[in-house]
Amino acid sequence: MIDNTQYINAFNAVSFLLGGVLGWILKNLRIKAEIEKLKLESTSKKMDFLDKIQEKRKQFNSDKENLCLIFDECVEAMASKDTLKAIGCRKTMNHFFFHSYWNSFFEYFETKITVKNNIKDKMLIIEDEVLPFLETCQKFLEVTNSNIFVMHLEQNKLAIQYQSIKYLYKFCLYNIKFFNLKLRKKVKTLKNEIVSE
C-alpha cells in the first residue's frame, strides 16, 4: 500500500524536476535574447565602421586624384621652363602631399585595419593600399627632387624620414609571410628609395 508520504515525495521530486527544467529554459531564453542583442549591437558597430571606412576611402581617393592633377601640372610647368610657375607648382604639390594626401591615407589605413584584421584582409590591404601609397611616395620624391627643381631652380631637396613610415613598413613586414620573398623585397626596396639616408 502506498501512503501519503510517498505521494508527497513523488510530487516534490516531480516539482523539483519541473522547476529545474523551467529554470533552465528561462535562463537559455534570456541568454539567447542577450546574444541577439549583442549581435545587433555588433552589426550596428560594424556598419558604422564600414561607413567610416567608405568615408575615409572617398576622401583618400579624392586626394589621390587631386595629387595626380598636381603632378601633371608640375610636369607641365617644368617642361614650359616657367620658373615661377614651376616653383609655385612644387610648393603646392609638397603642401598638398604632406597635409592632405598623407593624412587622408593614414586615416583611411588606420580605420580599415581596425575592421579588417585577419591575415588575408591584411595582405589585401598591403597589396591594394600600402604598395600603391609607397609607389606614389616614390613618384612624389622623384618629381619634387628632380634636377630641374634642385639644381636649376636651387630648391631644397625633400626627404621622408623613416619614423614617418616606420609603422607602415613594420605592418608590411609583420604580415607578409616570410616565404613571400618577392613582396618582402618590393616593400624593402620602396622603403629604401623613399626614406632619406
C-alpha positions as CSV (number, residue, x, y, z in Angstrom):
1,M,0.0,0.0,0.0
2,I,1.2,3.5,-0.9
3,D,0.9,6.0,1.8
4,N,0.6,9.8,1.5
5,T,4.3,10.5,2.2
6,Q,5.2,8.6,-0.9
7,Y,2.8,10.7,-2.9
8,I,4.2,13.8,-1.4
9,N,7.8,12.7,-2.0
10,A,7.0,11.8,-5.7
11,F,5.2,15.2,-6.1
12,N,8.1,17.1,-4.6
13,A,10.6,15.2,-6.9
14,V,8.4,15.9,-10.0
15,S,8.0,19.6,-8.9
16,F,11.8,19.9,-8.3
17,L,12.5,18.5,-11.8
18,L,9.9,20.7,-13.5
19,G,11.3,23.7,-11.7
20,G,14.8,22.9,-12.8
21,V,13.7,22.3,-16.4
22,L,11.6,25.6,-16.4
23,G,14.5,27.5,-14.8
24,W,17.0,26.1,-17.4
25,I,14.6,27.0,-20.3
26,L,14.1,30.6,-18.9
27,K,17.8,31.0,-18.5
28,N,18.5,29.8,-22.1
29,L,15.8,32.2,-23.4
30,R,17.4,35.1,-21.5
31,I,20.9,34.2,-22.8
32,K,19.6,33.9,-26.4
33,A,17.9,37.3,-26.1
34,E,21.2,38.8,-24.8
35,I,23.2,37.1,-27.6
36,E,20.7,38.5,-30.2
37,K,21.1,42.0,-28.6
38,L,24.9,41.7,-28.7
39,K,24.8,40.5,-32.4
40,L,22.6,43.5,-33.2
41,E,25.0,45.9,-31.5
42,S,28.0,44.3,-33.1
43,T,26.3,44.5,-36.6
44,S,25.5,48.1,-35.9
45,K,29.1,48.9,-34.9
46,K,30.4,47.1,-37.9
47,M,28.1,49.1,-40.2
48,D,29.3,52.3,-38.5
49,F,33.0,51.2,-39.1
50,L,32.2,50.3,-42.7
51,D,30.6,53.7,-43.2
52,K,33.6,55.3,-41.7
53,I,35.9,53.3,-44.0
54,Q,33.9,54.3,-47.0
55,E,34.0,57.9,-46.0
56,K,37.8,57.8,-45.4
57,R,38.3,55.9,-48.7
58,K,36.3,58.6,-50.6
59,Q,38.5,61.3,-49.1
60,F,41.7,59.4,-49.9
61,N,40.6,58.7,-53.5
62,S,39.7,62.3,-53.9
63,D,43.1,63.4,-52.6
64,K,44.8,60.8,-54.8
65,E,43.1,62.2,-57.9
66,N,44.0,65.8,-56.9
67,L,47.6,64.8,-56.3
68,C,47.7,63.3,-59.8
69,L,46.4,66.5,-61.3
70,I,49.0,68.5,-59.3
71,F,51.8,66.1,-60.5
72,D,50.7,66.7,-64.1
73,E,50.7,70.5,-63.5
74,C,54.2,70.3,-62.1
75,V,55.5,68.2,-65.1
76,E,53.9,70.8,-67.5
77,A,55.5,73.7,-65.5
78,M,58.9,72.0,-65.6
79,A,58.6,71.4,-69.4
80,S,57.5,75.0,-70.0
81,K,60.6,76.3,-68.2
82,D,58.5,78.9,-66.5
83,T,60.5,79.3,-63.3
84,L,57.9,81.0,-61.1
85,K,55.1,78.6,-62.2
86,A,57.4,75.6,-61.6
87,I,58.3,76.7,-58.1
88,G,54.7,77.5,-57.3
89,C,53.6,74.1,-58.5
90,R,56.2,72.4,-56.5
91,K,55.2,74.3,-53.4
92,T,51.5,73.4,-53.9
93,M,52.4,69.8,-54.6
94,N,54.6,69.5,-51.5
95,H,51.9,71.1,-49.3
96,F,49.1,69.0,-50.7
97,F,51.1,65.8,-50.4
98,F,52.1,66.2,-46.8
99,H,49.0,67.9,-45.5
100,S,46.2,66.2,-47.4
101,Y,47.2,63.1,-49.2
102,W,49.5,61.8,-46.5
103,N,46.9,62.4,-43.7
104,S,44.0,61.0,-45.6
105,F,45.9,57.8,-46.4
106,F,46.9,57.2,-42.8
107,E,43.3,57.9,-41.6
108,Y,41.9,55.5,-44.1
109,F,44.6,52.9,-43.4
110,E,44.2,53.0,-39.6
111,T,40.4,52.9,-39.9
112,K,40.5,50.0,-42.3
113,I,42.9,47.8,-40.3
114,T,40.7,48.1,-37.2
115,V,37.9,46.2,-39.0
116,K,39.9,44.1,-41.5
117,N,42.2,42.4,-39.1
118,N,42.6,38.8,-40.3
119,I,45.8,37.9,-42.3
120,K,44.0,37.6,-45.6
121,D,42.5,41.1,-45.3
122,K,45.8,42.5,-44.2
123,M,47.5,41.0,-47.3
124,L,44.9,42.7,-49.5
125,I,45.5,46.0,-47.7
126,I,49.2,45.7,-48.3
127,E,48.8,44.8,-52.0
128,D,45.9,47.2,-52.8
129,E,46.6,50.1,-50.5
130,V,50.1,50.2,-49.0
131,L,52.1,49.4,-52.0
132,P,50.4,52.0,-54.3
133,F,50.8,54.5,-51.5
134,L,54.6,53.8,-51.2
135,E,54.9,53.9,-55.0
136,T,53.1,57.3,-55.0
137,C,55.6,58.5,-52.3
138,Q,58.5,57.4,-54.6
139,K,57.0,59.2,-57.6
140,F,56.4,62.3,-55.5
141,L,60.0,62.4,-54.4
142,E,61.2,61.9,-57.9
143,V,59.2,64.8,-59.2
144,T,59.8,67.2,-56.3
145,N,63.6,66.4,-56.1
146,S,64.1,66.3,-59.9
147,N,67.2,68.1,-61.2
148,I,65.1,70.9,-62.6
149,F,64.0,71.9,-59.1
150,V,67.0,71.0,-57.0
151,M,69.9,72.1,-59.3
152,H,68.5,74.6,-61.8
153,L,65.9,76.4,-59.5
154,E,68.0,75.9,-56.4
155,Q,65.2,74.5,-54.3
156,N,65.8,72.3,-51.2
157,K,65.7,68.6,-51.6
158,L,62.8,67.0,-49.7
159,A,63.0,63.7,-47.8
160,I,60.7,61.5,-45.9
161,Q,62.0,60.3,-42.6
162,Y,62.0,56.7,-41.6
163,Q,59.9,57.5,-38.5
164,S,57.1,58.7,-40.8
165,I,56.6,55.3,-42.4
166,K,58.0,53.1,-39.7
167,Y,54.6,51.8,-38.7
168,L,53.6,51.1,-42.3
169,Y,56.8,49.3,-43.0
170,K,56.7,47.1,-39.9
171,F,53.0,46.4,-40.6
172,C,54.0,45.1,-44.0
173,L,57.0,43.0,-42.8
174,Y,55.0,41.5,-40.0
175,N,52.0,40.5,-42.2
176,I,53.8,39.3,-45.3
177,K,54.6,35.7,-45.0
178,F,58.4,35.0,-44.7
179,F,58.4,32.9,-47.8
180,N,56.9,35.6,-50.0
181,L,60.3,37.0,-50.8
182,K,59.2,38.9,-53.9
183,L,56.7,41.0,-52.0
184,R,59.1,41.5,-49.0
185,K,61.8,42.7,-51.3
186,K,59.5,45.1,-53.1
187,V,58.5,46.7,-49.8
188,K,62.1,47.0,-48.6
189,T,63.2,48.4,-52.0
190,L,60.4,51.0,-51.9
191,K,61.3,51.9,-48.3
192,N,64.9,52.4,-49.2
193,E,64.1,54.6,-52.2
194,I,61.7,56.7,-50.1
195,V,63.5,57.1,-46.8
196,S,66.3,59.7,-46.6
197,E,69.6,58.3,-45.6
